[in-house]
Amino acid sequence: MLVNSHAALKLNTSAIEQLHFLERHFLMRRKLIENWFQEQWRLTTPPVYGSVDLRNAGFKLAPIDMNLFPAGFNNLNPDFLAQTAAAAKKIIQVVSPYAKKILIIPESHTRNLYYWSNVRTLQKILESAGFETRFGILNEEIRSPHEIVLESGDKVLVEPLKRVNEKLYVEGFDPDFVLLNNDLSDGIPEILQNLNQLIVPPAELGWSQRLKSEHFQYYALVAAEFAEQVDIDPWLISPLFRYCGQIDFMQQEGMECLAANAEVLFEEIQKKYDQYHIPHQPFLIVKADAGTYGMAVMTVRNVEELKTMNRKQRTRMSMTKGGQPVRRVIIQEGVYTFETFGPEHAVAEPVIYLWGSSVVGGFYRVHKDRSVDENLNSPGMKFEPLAFAQTCTEPRDDMEPDACPNRFYTYGIVAQLSMLAAAREIKDQMNK
């Protein structure tokens, strides 16, 4: 088991008054918060799984991204596999009460062994929860069972995905439902369309159709409702944002929209910084409104930077995963990350994992070559499992607010709010 190496982590800022306020506030209102979440989950079923990227600035703790098709299960603390399996079983019994067999559709890139370590861990979680699993891959080059050998020597067997009438299967395996671990950035392939079969999360929530700006509209409403319940300023847990469509970085089209919205956001953020006497410069993150893997992301410290982008910057912002062109961006309030990890004081940000409404752990994304106002999801990053000796889903009244169990409890609350926003997003999408 990992020892409590909380000393390896450090919140490298003097502006921590608001974080301590949130931690104490949530501890004092713990029962109210739990009851509120129970009622929300009664009204809206959570996604089967998800991961939430957080940033902790000391004066603000907020999500900056939410992934419905999470990779990275292999970066979680393996000592908590049993708890994770229990959480997976709980939500699966809600979405498919009699399920025994699960067909998993992974990403198609068979050479990324880090991703396949994630897939193998996902399989172990589901098998520990009592489910039988097989992998059906969306890759026309794989016409027979194909074994992927991991660096550990472990193996993952993928098989051609097949369809008969309105149901998916692999040879000799008739699944009770289909679990997507593929974000469908390239669109929903024909084989996944018009099925009479449960697929979770829904294919319609893949990155070919889902927008970050829409998720954060849902999140802003959820955060405002929660903030009213617990009597806090929603800005403390919610990033301000705007968005622009009809963007073409290479042709420099839509740049006026970017500059105008950035200017408004800078003014809004500065007002909040003045209100809380925050001695830092506001910044923005401009990123593709759809997609993952940290592609097409840039830090903007003043509006002039958007007006004077060079060709290299525009090229980097013009495409995301799979060479998909960027035509729409979200302009998000930048949230500093003042957490550091290890003797090098590498910049770090927490990523929280959930099965349904249950927080099951997470890890720190660490990058020694990035600054506190930059995207850490980039080449050179590494992962450190949350450095706690316990899962820390239970806070400790006998410890200081920023002791590790209470810090992670606060992380978990904010991550659950993002999960709730995604639940409402899915519900509305499916009711269209």
SEGUKE-836999 format. One record per residue (C-alpha): residue in one letter; x, z, y. Coordinates in steps of 0.001 Angstrom, whole numbers, padded with zeros to 6 digits, always signed. Example, Ala and Ser with C-alpha at 12.3 -4.5 7.8 and 13.67 -1.06 7.14 Angstrom:
! residues 2
A+012300+007800-004500/S+013670+007140-001060/
END
This chain:
! residues 432
M+000000+000000+000000/L+001183-000709+003507/V+002292+002416+005273/N+000978+003190+008720/S+003501+001284+010774/H+001505+001558+013956/A+004799+002362+015661/A+005749-001287+015096/L+002886-002217+017405/K+002910-001469+021081/L+000463-002053+023906/N+002985-003140+026507/T+001025-002523+029710/S+000195+000322+032061/A-003330-001080+032636/I-004977+000567+029630/E-007599+002707+031349/Q-010472+000365+030466/L-009410+000039+026812/H-009304+003800+026436/F-012689+003949+028137/L-014138+001465+025630/E-012653+003302+022645/R-013998+006683+023798/H-017321+005138+024781/F-017828+003475+021401/L-016852+006654+019551/M-019382+008717+021498/R-022122+006129+020884/R-021222+005395+017307/K-024679+006124+015845/L-026439+004130+018540/I-024103+001176+017929/E-024609+001274+014157/N-028395+001399+014556/W-028330-001474+017028/F-026292-003663+014677/Q-028553-002805+011717/E-031543-004006+013690/Q-029764-007210+014716/W-028778-008001+011128/R-032366-007370+010053/L-033500-010032+012534/T-030701-012551+011856/T-028671-012937+008655/P-024933-013008+009383/P-022727-015948+008341/V-021328-015532+004844/Y-017815-015138+006262/G-015831-015681+009437/S-012746-014783+011426/V-012493-013811+015077/D-009410-014167+017290/L-009161-011308+019791/R-006948-010655+022803/N-006181-007133+023974/A-005102-006934+027620/G-005534-003183+027897/F-008022-003664+030716/K-010091-006071+028601/L-010697-006730+024886/A-012427-010018+024140/P-012794-012745+021515/I-011269-016107+022351/D-012318-018021+019226/M-014607-017682+016197/N-014074-019659+012985/L-016917-020135+010490/F-014574-021672+007886/P-011704-019171+007906/A-008332-019813+006346/G-005757-017039+006190/F-007264-014766+003536/N-003771-014672+002024/N-002543-012864+005163/L-004830-009868+004625/N-003607-006632+003098/P-003986-007186-000697/D-004514-003452-001261/F-008054-003827+000077/L-009150-006581-002300/A-011756-004323-003922/Q-013400-003486-000580/T-013326-007141+000425/A-014900-008211-002869/A-017668-005629-002425/A-018425-006985+001054/A-018443-010571-000259/K-020842-009630-003057/K-023149-007868-000606/I-023640-010878+001687/I-023787-013412-001162/Q-026592-011410-002780/V-028463-011770+000515/V-028019-015547+000896/S-028346-016354-002829/P-029668-013322-004772/Y-029219-014744-008281/A-025944-016599-007768/K-023356-016478-010533/K-021510-019768-010045/I-020011-020850-006716/L-018598-024280-005981/I-016009-024090-003193/I-015234-027170-001090/P-011742-026694+000410/E-009844-028764+002958/S-008486-032057+001675/H-004816-031677+002627/T-003232-030872-000719/R+000348-030448+000556/N-000208-027438+002820/L+000750-024654+000422/Y-000017-021943+002983/Y-003601-023142+003105/W-003806-023191-000695/S-002522-019626-000862/N-005560-018815+001264/V-007787-020717-001169/R-006351-018861-004158/T-006919-015497-002428/L-010491-016550-001611/Q-010978-017309-005297/K-009593-013897-006295/I-012006-012180-003892/L-015009-013981-005351/E-013887-013486-008944/S-013363-009769-008246/A-016932-009747-006915/G-018127-011072-010293/F-018619-014771-009498/E-017368-017798-011384/T-015720-020323-009065/R-014512-023912-009172/F-013100-026205-006478/G-014571-029616-005675/I-012396-031548-003238/L-013376-034199-000689/N-010404-036412-001449/E-010995-039851-002948/E-007380-040009-004133/I-008073-037201-006618/R-010052-038759-009481/S-009229-036182-012154/P-008447-032439-012216/H-005336-031791-010132/E-003186-028652-010215/I-001586-027353-007004/V+001376-025067-007663/L+001990-022425-005003/E+005378-021054-003972/S+004510-017854-005832/G+004075-019854-009038/D+000327-019277-008954/K-001862-022352-009432/V-005073-023757-007988/L-007077-026342-009920/V-009061-028793-007790/E-011489-031331-009216/P-013277-034403-007910/L-016511-033501-006139/K-019493-035255-007729/R-023121-035712-006831/V-026226-036456-008864/N-029388-037031-006879/E-029394-034246-004282/K-026982-031791-005926/L-023202-031363-005949/Y-021168-030340-008983/V-017829-030688-010736/E-017551-031695-014370/G-019168-029065-016603/F-020073-026749-013715/D-023553-026539-012200/P-023208-024225-009162/D-025845-021903-007785/F-024632-022672-004266/V-021795-024330-002388/L-019303-022452-000193/L-017598-024552+002471/N-014002-023752+003369/N-013640-027115+005091/D-014355-027349+008833/L-015478-031007+008582/S-013609-032002+011729/D-013871-035662+010716/G-017656-035493+010388/I-020106-034783+007576/P-019303-037159+004695/E-022168-038970+003016/I-021803-036932-000174/L-022766-033766+001770/Q-025789-035273+003513/N-029465-034789+002555/L-028789-032308-000232/N-031402-030164-001905/Q-028858-027399-002419/L-027719-024337-000499/I-024461-024901+001413/V-022948-022053+003426/P-021918-022154+006154/P-024117-025188+006921/A-022273-028510+007190/E-023974-028985+010561/L-021784-026168+011903/G-018550-028036+011164/W-016297-028919+014096/S-017609-032497+014222/Q-020830-031068+015689/R-020215-027441+016669/L-018920-026616+020167/K-016929-023588+021263/S-018806-023554+024563/E-022111-023228+022719/H-020787-020327+020660/F-019613-018539+023793/Q-022996-019050+025430/Y-024492-017179+022475/Y-021704-014618+022662/A-022268-014000+026379/L-025933-013184+025697/V-025066-010921+022744/A-022387-009121+024779/A-024828-008612+027663/E-027477-007132+025328/F-024933-004853+023702/A-023438-003824+027041/E-026858-002808+028301/Q-027418-000694+025192/V-024110+001168+025487/D-023857+001119+029305/I-020678-000883+029921/D-019719-003888+032021/P-020055-006903+029659/W-017008-008492+031295/L-014825-005923+029520/I-015649-007570+026164/S-016564-011128+027163/P-014477-014012+028569/L-015883-016005+031461/F-015981-019755+030796/R-017234-023158+031851/Y-017020-026577+030197/C-016627-030275+030989/G-017827-033311+029047/Q-016824-036956+029392/I-013123-036133+029553/D-010387-038675+028865/F-006941-037222+029502/M-005085-040482+028932/Q-007286-042430+031345/Q-007456-039373+033650/E-011249-039450+033633/G-013265-036273+034268/M-010340-034463+035900/E-012450-033698+038976/C-014833-031726+036775/L-011902-029790+035332/A-010439-028927+038724/A-013808-027939+040252/N-014769-025655+037356/A-011290-024150+037215/E-011496-023280+040892/V-014827-021499+040432/L-013505-019585+037412/F-010362-018461+039207/E-012530-017017+041991/E-014838-015226+039519/I-011922-013729+037599/Q-010144-012603+040762/K-013265-010700+041847/K-013235-008775+038552/Y-009491-008152+038832/D-010034-006779+042338/Q-012920-004609+041113/Y-010742-002999+038425/H-007502-003028+040482/I-005749-005212+037925/P-002204-006069+039090/H-001945-009403+037281/Q-002492-013046+038086/P-005641-014648+036621/F-005087-017631+034344/L-007211-020054+032368/I-007057-021621+028933/V-008254-025213+028676/K-008871-026367+025114/A-010799-028894+023072/D-014429-027813+022792/A-014302-028448+019052/G-011560-028032+016499/T-009024-025638+015065/Y-005302-025325+014302/G-004474-024493+017914/M-004306-028151+018939/A-005183-029462+022424/V-004721-026097+024168/M-003017-025440+027505/T-002486-022501+029859/V-003408-023094+033503/R-002076-020663+036120/N-003382-022545+039187/V-005668-025495+039881/E-002790-027706+041002/E-001460-027779+037440/L-004597-029669+036377/K-004216-032146+039217/T-000588-032940+038392/M-000545-033141+034575/N+002240-035405+033337/R+001890-037940+030532/K+003321-035592+027889/Q+000777-032886+028765/R-002093-035372+028801/T-001037-036790+025441/R-000909-033311+023904/M-004428-032587+025209/S-005911-035927+024142/M-006266-035354+020384/T-007095-032561+017996/K-007078-032159+014194/G-007187-035405+012235/G-006461-037454+015347/Q-009948-036822+016717/P-010081-037700+020428/V-010830-034904+022901/R-013837-035842+025004/R-015048-032383+025950/V-013207-029176+026831/I-013995-025515+027355/I-012326-023844+030328/Q-011995-020200+029349/E-010876-017135+031226/G-007412-016365+029978/V-007140-012922+028394/Y-003639-011495+028393/T-002303-010106+025131/F-000128-007111+025882/E+000300-006098+022260/T+003761-006591+020817/F+005114-006322+017305/G+008449-005226+015881/P+011896-004639+017386/E+011838-008047+019091/H+008617-007065+020912/A+007087-010387+019867/V+003721-011096+021455/A+000841-010393+019054/E-002936-010790+018860/P-005361-009408+016257/V-007447-011685+014033/I-010362-009905+012371/Y-012007-011042+009115/L-015578-010388+008070/W-017794-011039+005071/G-021299-010945+006452/S-021558-007978+008791/S-018694-006124+007102/V-015256-005996+008709/V-012768-006318+005840/G-009438-006314+007666/G-007264-008753+009478/F-003768-009480+010633/Y-001702-009877+013757/R-000737-013396+014755/V+002796-012890+016081/H+004933-015325+018083/K+008330-014360+019452/D+008682-017541+021530/R+005363-017325+023372/S+004373-015426+026473/V+001514-012997+027071/D-000627-015722+028661/E-000030-018483+026099/N-001692-019747+022930/L-000120-018040+019890/N-001754-020354+017334/S+001190-022752+017350/P+004273-023638+015280/G+006604-020658+014962/M+003841-018076+014553/K+003895-015583+011708/F+001381-013120+010341/E+001545-009364+009879/P-001296-007633+008004/L-002983-005036+010166/A-000450-002240+010004/F-002813+000520+008965/A-002661+002716+005883/Q-006452+002569+005586/T-009011-000143+006219/C-009942+001773+009378/T-013565+000650+009327/E-014360+004318+009854/P-013299+005862+013182/R-011814+009346+013344/D-013278+011868+015772/D-010303+014162+015195/M-007809+011573+016491/E-006997+010105+019883/P-009116+007108+020955/D-006211+004679+020643/A-005055+005994+017250/C-005055+003151+014754/P-008404+003900+013018/N-010190+004029+016362/R-008386+000997+017760/F-009394-001079+014756/Y-012942+000288+014936/T-013129-001075+018479/Y-011720-004404+017319/G-014369-004463+014594/I-017238-003906+017014/V-016181-006822+019205/A-015652-009028+016124/Q-019135-008133+014858/L-020580-009170+018221/S-018949-012570+017776/M-020322-012751+014224/L-023791-011940+015561/A-023474-014718+018126/A-022548-017111+015286/A-025549-015895+013272/R-027906-016792+016120/E-026085-020085+016561/I-026654-020961+012887/K-030286-019845+012964/D-031083-022061+015939/Q-029169-025006+014494/M-031061-024796+011216/N-034425-024530+013011/K-033905-027716+015034/
END
